[in-house]
């Protein structure tokens, strides 16, 4: 956008030498957001909101047209869909392995926290 409409664009960021279509920032942000949404609705909605804000900021900075961001969101959605359908088993397996290490540590930390600090009553 800044190349085509230089007179109307006031960049708040250095121009990128990469082509703007599709938006890399939007693609990555939406790929992560849709991936998280596949596993957790609540967290996924928060990530989608963040991805939307990131994408809107790229337009507001004058670095992308809305079509660049929309194409990036579609690329992100497709990447997440491909990853989720082909990798769900492996993600679940990785979570199970990491949980074996992290759960005992978190349980130990949780037990040491003062109950009044956590807002729980006994």
Secondary structure, DSSP 8 states (H G I E B T S, - for coil): -TTTTGGG---SS---SS--SS-HHHHHHHHHHHHHHHH-HHHHHHHHHHHHHHHHHHHHTTS--HHHHHHHHHHHHHHHHHHHHHHHHHHHHHHHHHHHHHHHHHHHHHHHS-HHHHT---
